[in-house]
Amino acid sequence: MKSKDLRKVVMRMTDDGILSRQIAKELRNVVSDCTVRRWQHLYKRTGSIDLNVPSGRPRIVRTKQLIQKVKQRFTYKRRRSARKLAKSL
């Protein structure tokens, strides 16, 4: 089950008046009780469970072009520290 499907199930169960602990138990611990409570709070406050901003640390930018640049810098230029190389790129 994907996250969108799980969120829809939680919304439907919340509308039916089921408690967060019971919802987490029904979903067989696929989603924790804390996550269900957070989704319920978001649903009651905004009317939907849209996760627009990903939680946690932002992902790094790792593209094929950047990987090639780093490889070229290591092979063609004199040795540099990783910190200096990252600063120059």
Secondary structure, 3 states (H helix, E strand, C coil): CCHHHHHHHHHHHHHCCCCHHHHHHHCCCCCCHHHHHHHHHHHHHHCCCCCCCCCCCCCCCCCHHHHHHHHHHHHHCCCCCHHHHHHHC
